[in-house]
C-alpha cells in the first residue's frame, strides 16, 4: 500500500474509533432516566427490553469482531451468546423472542459491565483490524443505531400501557408545524434508484438500477393529526370498502378506532410520546399507524401511497418537505430484493435478505432515528399491521 493509501486507512481507523465511542455512548444516554425495572419490561412479543437491546448490540461486536479477530479476547460470559442472539441461525440457538422479558438476569448493571468489557476490547482491536473487518464494525454501528430507535419505540409501547404514562425523556416535545400541503408533479421517465455513491449502505439498498416511473405527484408534506381526525370522524375505521381484506379483518379483530397511543380524555384526544402523555397536537404528523391504516386513509382521501421509488426520486426535489426527521413513511411497495441482489456470505448474510417477504417498505426516518443514520436509498420494512414504530404517511396521485 502506498503512502496515500496508508494515510487514508489510518484516517478511516481514527474516524471509526471516534464513531464507535459516540454511538455506544448514545445508547447509554437513552437509558439514563430508566430504572433497572424499566429496562427489564417487555410489553409485547414484537418489543424487547431496553437492557436486551443494550446487550444484543454488544453481543454483535463480540460475536462478529472480537471472537474471530480480537487477539487474546476473553468472552465475557459464554451464556450471553444464547441470551442475546437475535435471529442468526448460523451462529446457534437463542432464547425465544417473546420471552425476553422473563430474563430478569443478568440485570441492567451486569449488562453495563458487559458493555464496558466489550468496549475496552474494541478500542484495542480496531486499530489492527483489516479493511473487511472494519466494514463489519461499521455495519455494527449502524445496527446499534437501529436498535437505539427500537429501544425508544419499545419503551414507549410499555410506558403507554402504564396508568400514568411516564416519560422516557422528560421535556420532550413533538415537532409540529401548521402547513397546507400541495401536490408536486413529476414527469415520466427512467430513474436510477438504490445506493450508488460513496459511504455506508445496507445490502438491501443495492444494486443501483434503473426503473421506469409513469407521471406522478406526491404531497409536499406529511399527513397531519387533524387530517386523521377527519378520517376517524367520518367512520374510516368502520368503512370496510376502504380497507384491504386482510387489513379489515385485522382492524376488526383488534377493535381499531384510532392510531396507537391515542386516548380520549376530557372530551378530547391525548397521545403518548417519549415525553409522556400530552394533548394531541393537530399540526403534528400522524404517527403510530400501520400500513393497512395508511392505505385505507389514502383511499379515503382519493389518493394512494407512493411507491418507494417515487419517494426516492421525489426526495431530491427542493419542493418536498419533511422527507426525514418526523415519521417513517409507508409506501405501497412490498419489501423485495432489487434485481441482481445477493446477500453476503455467512451469518452476516442473514441481516436483511431472509426478511424480503410479507413486509412493506417505509422511507425517510423519524425524530427518533439517530442523526446521519438514513439516506434517500434507505429501506426500512415492517409487516403491514405493525403500528408501534414512529410510522406515518404522505399521499400520492397518478397524473
FENUR-V802219 format. One record per residue. N is the residue number from 1. PHI is phi as a letter, one per 20 degrees, with the letter a starting at -180 (* if undefined). PSI is psi in whole degrees, 0 to 359 (none if undefined). NEAR is the number of other ideal C-beta (glycine too) atoms within 10 Angstrom. Layout:
n	phi	psi	near
N	PHI	PSI	NEAR
N	PHI	PSI	NEAR
This chain:
n	phi	psi	near
1	*	135	8
2	f	175	7
3	f	318	7
4	f	319	8
5	f	321	9
6	f	318	10
7	f	320	11
8	f	317	12
9	f	321	14
10	f	319	11
11	f	323	10
12	f	317	13
13	f	315	17
14	f	316	12
15	f	321	11
16	f	323	18
17	f	316	15
18	f	318	10
19	f	323	14
20	g	312	20
21	f	321	13
22	f	316	11
23	f	316	19
24	f	321	21
25	f	325	10
26	f	322	14
27	f	314	20
28	f	324	13
29	f	330	11
30	f	336	22
31	d	9	21
32	g	325	7
33	e	7	12
34	e	142	19
35	e	170	11
36	f	323	14
37	f	319	10
38	g	318	19
39	f	352	21
40	e	347	20
41	f	142	20
42	c	110	21
43	e	347	19
44	a	164	13
45	f	330	12
46	f	338	18
47	e	164	24
48	c	150	23
49	f	151	25
50	g	320	28
51	f	332	28
52	f	317	26
53	g	317	29
54	f	321	26
55	f	319	27
56	f	316	21
57	f	332	26
58	f	317	26
59	g	323	22
60	g	311	23
61	f	322	25
62	f	313	23
63	f	316	20
64	d	349	21
65	c	302	23
66	f	316	20
67	f	312	12
68	e	338	10
69	c	350	16
70	e	114	21
71	f	120	9
72	m	16	7
73	f	136	18
74	d	121	8
75	g	135	15
76	f	311	21
77	b	115	14
78	g	332	7
79	f	339	11
80	f	335	21
81	f	323	18
82	f	320	12
83	f	327	17
84	c	7	28
85	f	140	19
86	e	295	19
87	b	17	11
88	e	94	19
89	f	325	11
90	f	340	9
91	e	328	17
92	q	183	11
93	f	164	9
94	b	161	16
95	f	138	16
96	f	137	9
97	g	314	14
98	f	347	12
99	d	17	10
100	f	332	23
101	f	348	17
102	e	354	12
103	e	74	17
104	f	339	11
105	c	139	8
106	f	151	19
107	f	174	15
108	f	326	19
109	f	321	11
110	f	323	15
111	f	322	24
112	f	320	18
113	f	320	13
114	g	316	21
115	f	317	19
116	f	321	14
117	f	311	18
118	f	321	26
119	f	317	17
120	f	318	10
121	f	323	20
122	f	320	23
123	f	322	12
124	f	326	14
125	e	324	20
126	g	315	18
127	f	336	11
128	d	6	11
129	e	143	18
130	f	163	9
131	g	321	9
132	f	330	8
133	e	328	17
134	f	327	16
135	f	322	15
136	f	322	19
137	f	316	22
138	f	318	17
139	g	318	19
140	f	326	21
141	f	318	21
142	f	324	17
143	f	318	19
144	f	323	24
145	f	324	20
146	f	318	16
147	f	335	21
148	f	316	20
149	f	320	22
150	f	322	20
151	g	317	27
152	f	312	23
153	f	325	20
154	f	319	24
155	f	323	26
156	f	319	26
157	f	319	22
158	f	314	20
159	f	330	23
160	f	337	21
161	e	351	13
162	f	141	14
163	g	330	5
164	d	357	8
165	l	72	19
166	f	163	19
167	e	138	18
168	f	317	24
169	c	105	17
170	f	135	10
171	n	0	8
172	f	136	14
173	c	149	12
174	e	134	18
175	f	129	14
176	b	146	14
177	b	126	14
178	f	127	10
179	b	143	14
180	d	115	7
181	f	157	17
182	c	165	11
183	e	130	14
184	d	123	16
185	e	149	13
186	c	135	18
187	f	159	9
188	f	155	11
189	q	176	11
190	e	145	8
191	b	145	16
192	e	128	12
193	c	159	21
194	n	161	22
195	f	132	21
196	c	351	13
197	d	185	8
198	f	166	6
199	n	170	7
200	f	147	14
201	b	160	18
202	f	157	18
203	f	333	19
204	f	355	24
205	e	0	21
206	c	164	17
207	e	157	14
208	f	137	15
209	b	168	15
210	e	138	10
211	c	153	18
212	e	131	9
213	d	121	18
214	f	167	11
215	f	140	12
216	b	169	22
217	c	142	19
218	c	144	25
219	f	140	22
220	f	340	19
221	c	169	19
222	f	157	24
223	f	136	24
224	e	165	22
225	g	323	22
226	f	324	14
227	f	319	18
228	f	325	25
229	g	321	16
230	f	322	14
231	f	316	20
232	f	314	16
233	f	338	8
234	e	18	12
235	m	36	11
236	f	327	20
237	f	350	18
238	d	8	12
239	d	101	14
240	f	328	12
241	f	344	8
242	e	347	22
243	d	148	21
244	f	151	15
245	g	313	8
246	f	322	11
247	f	318	21
248	f	317	18
249	f	317	14
250	f	319	17
251	f	320	21
252	f	318	13
253	f	321	9
254	e	350	12
255	m	40	7
256	f	135	20
257	c	353	13
258	a	169	21
259	g	158	21
260	g	144	21
261	m	6	21
262	e	140	20
263	c	148	14
264	e	131	11
265	b	131	10
266	l	42	7
267	m	5	5
268	c	188	9
269	d	142	19
270	c	164	17
271	b	138	23
272	e	140	23
273	b	182	26
274	g	335	21
275	e	6	16
276	o	203	20
277	e	133	18
278	b	156	16
279	g	141	11
280	f	126	22
281	e	113	19
282	f	340	14
283	e	0	13
284	e	147	23
285	f	138	27
286	f	142	26
287	b	164	26
288	m	50	25
289	d	150	25
290	e	173	26
291	f	320	25
292	g	316	25
293	f	316	30
294	f	317	26
295	f	319	22
296	f	318	24
297	f	317	25
298	f	319	22
299	f	320	17
300	f	327	18
301	e	357	18
302	m	22	8
303	c	201	20
304	b	174	15
305	e	150	23
306	f	155	27
307	f	161	19
308	f	332	25
309	f	323	21
310	g	316	24
311	f	314	26
312	f	316	25
313	f	316	21
314	f	333	25
315	f	340	16
316	e	351	10
317	e	132	13
318	f	347	6
319	f	344	10
320	e	139	16
321	c	156	16
322	l	41	20
323	f	341	23
324	b	162	19
325	n	6	14
326	c	285	25
327	b	153	29
328	f	146	26
329	d	118	27
330	f	142	31
331	d	170	28
332	e	10	18
333	e	132	19
334	f	148	14
335	f	102	21
336	c	160	13
337	f	149	16
338	f	157	18
339	g	127	10
340	n	2	10
341	f	138	17
342	c	123	11
343	f	157	16
344	f	160	15
345	f	159	7
346	m	193	11
347	f	327	15
348	f	333	17
349	f	345	15
350	e	356	17
351	f	315	17
352	c	320	19
353	g	321	14
354	f	359	11
355	d	8	15
356	e	59	17
357	a	141	9
358	m	28	10
359	c	160	17
360	d	151	25
361	e	138	24
362	d	147	28
363	c	160	27
364	o	274	26
365	p	150	23
366	d	179	24
367	f	346	18
368	e	355	22
369	f	128	23
370	g	143	19
371	g	136	9
372	n	2	10
373	e	330	18
374	d	172	21
375	b	167	17
376	g	330	18
377	e	356	20
378	f	133	22
379	d	107	22
380	e	161	26
381	b	141	21
382	b	161	21
383	f	150	14
384	f	341	20
385	e	357	18
386	f	134	18
387	c	355	21
388	e	350	20
389	e	166	26
390	f	76	23
391	d	137	28
392	b	210	28
393	a	160	30
394	c	155	30
395	e	156	22
396	c	159	22
397	c	152	17
398	e	148	9
399	d	none	11
